[in-house]
Structure formats: structure tokens, C-alpha cells
Amino acid sequence: MTDATVAITDLLHKYYDALVRCDTALLAEVFHPEAHYFTASDGSLLHLDMPTYFPIVAGRTSPESTGEACSYHIDRIEQIGPVTAVARMRSTMMHKHFDDILSLICIDGQWRIIAKVFHFDPVPTAGAR
């Protein structure tokens, strides 16, 4: 494993922990301040910048505080160049399955997420067909 892969893996662990805790201070460590967030899972484009996204996260009840069982898996990290990479990861939290594509950049030796593009599906409830 390269030094960059180790650093990116650590960043992705922090990213997941930040979401499970709804910890915007930790999110600010993993997202570049100019990062953007995109999904069209509900049929229309949702595009947020970080000043808009962080208050939404802060207003959530954290899965950690409710004892919700959450999980994640890093599927792939692909370093495109010395300061550019893409990561794909899957997670389950907030009663949804998420598939994230995260674009990363390294500035001043620090890897950060510069764009998050994701899809989510609801977790089927018990007894649902």
C-alpha cells in the first residue's frame, strides 16, 4: 500500500465516522472548503456546497446516538496522479444504503474530498416485499 493510499484510507475512515456522529468539525477536516455534493437519487439534482451541507448534517440525529447499526466498505481507491484520486465506498446508515464516488485532491500534503457524487436507496423495512 502506498503512502497516499494509507492517507486516503485514513481520510475515508474519518469521513464515515463524521457522518455516523453528525460531526461537522470532523467533516471539515475531510472535505475541502470548496467541495461540492451531488445526488439525483430522488429524481432531480441536489447540489450543495459545504456551507449549505454542514448545517444539514449538524441538524440530524446521529446514528451513533440512537445506537443504529451502521456499516461501510471501501470498494476501491484509485490514484490518478500524485495529487488526484477517486474512491468508491458503500455504507448503510440513516436507514439507507449509500454508494459514494469521492473525488480527492492533495494540497500541501493533505488529502481532502473535493466532490461527493452519490446514490442512495432506502433499506427495506422488516416484512416489506
C-alpha positions in Angstrom: 0.0 0.0 0.0 1.4 3.4 -0.9 1.6 6.3 1.5 -1.1 8.1 -0.5 -3.4 5.0 -0.2 -2.8 4.8 3.5 -3.6 8.6 3.9 -6.7 8.3 1.7 -7.9 5.2 3.7 -7.5 7.2 6.9 -9.4 10.1 5.4 -12.3 7.7 4.4 -12.5 6.3 7.9 -12.8 9.9 9.3 -15.4 10.7 6.6 -17.5 7.7 7.7 -17.1 8.5 11.4 -18.1 12.1 10.8 -21.3 11.1 9.1 -22.2 8.5 11.8 -21.6 11.1 14.5 -23.0 14.0 12.5 -19.7 15.7 13.4 -19.3 18.8 11.2 -15.9 19.6 12.7 -14.6 16.3 11.6 -16.3 16.7 8.2 -14.5 20.0 7.8 -11.2 18.0 8.2 -12.1 15.7 5.3 -13.9 18.0 2.9 -12.0 20.8 1.1 -13.8 24.1 1.9 -14.7 24.4 -1.8 -16.0 20.9 -2.1 -19.4 20.1 -3.7 -22.0 17.4 -3.0 -24.3 15.9 -5.7 -27.1 13.3 -5.9 -30.1 12.7 -8.1 -31.4 9.7 -6.2 -34.8 11.3 -5.7 -35.1 12.1 -9.5 -33.8 15.6 -9.5 -30.4 17.1 -9.0 -29.4 18.1 -5.5 -26.2 20.1 -5.5 -24.8 21.6 -2.3 -21.7 23.5 -1.3 -20.1 22.9 2.2 -21.6 26.0 3.9 -25.1 24.6 2.9 -24.3 20.9 3.6 -22.7 21.2 7.1 -25.8 22.7 8.8 -28.0 19.9 7.4 -25.6 17.3 8.9 -25.5 19.2 12.2 -29.3 19.2 12.4 -29.6 15.4 12.1 -29.9 13.0 14.9 -26.7 11.0 14.6 -27.0 7.3 14.0 -24.3 6.8 16.7 -26.6 8.5 19.3 -29.5 6.2 18.6 -27.5 3.0 18.5 -28.3 2.4 14.9 -26.3 -0.4 13.3 -24.2 1.2 10.6 -21.5 -0.2 8.3 -19.2 0.8 5.4 -16.9 -0.7 2.9 -14.2 0.9 0.8 -14.5 -0.7 -2.6 -11.7 1.0 -4.4 -9.1 3.8 -4.2 -7.6 4.8 -7.5 -4.8 7.2 -7.5 -4.9 9.1 -10.8 -1.8 11.2 -10.3 0.4 12.4 -7.4 -2.3 14.8 -6.1 -5.6 13.3 -7.5 -7.6 10.2 -6.6 -11.0 8.7 -6.7 -12.6 6.5 -4.1 -15.7 4.4 -4.2 -17.3 3.3 -1.0 -20.6 1.9 0.2 -22.3 2.4 3.5 -25.5 1.8 5.4 -26.8 4.4 7.9 -29.9 6.5 8.5 -32.0 3.6 7.1 -30.4 4.0 3.6 -27.8 2.2 1.5 -25.3 4.7 0.0 -22.9 4.3 -2.9 -20.4 7.2 -2.9 -17.9 8.2 -5.5 -15.5 10.6 -3.9 -13.0 12.7 -5.8 -10.0 13.6 -3.8 -7.1 16.1 -4.1 -3.9 16.6 -2.2 -2.9 20.1 -1.4 0.0 20.9 0.9 0.4 17.2 1.7 -3.3 16.9 2.9 -5.8 14.7 1.1 -9.3 16.1 1.0 -12.6 15.3 -0.7 -13.3 17.9 -3.4 -16.5 16.3 -4.7 -19.0 13.8 -3.5 -21.4 12.1 -6.0 -23.7 9.5 -4.5 -26.8 7.4 -4.9 -28.9 6.1 -2.1 -31.7 3.5 -1.7 -33.9 3.0 1.4 -33.2 0.0 3.5 -36.2 -2.3 3.2 -38.2 -2.5 6.4 -38.9 -5.9 8.0 -41.8 -7.6 6.4 -41.7 -5.4 3.3 -42.0 -7.2 -0.1 
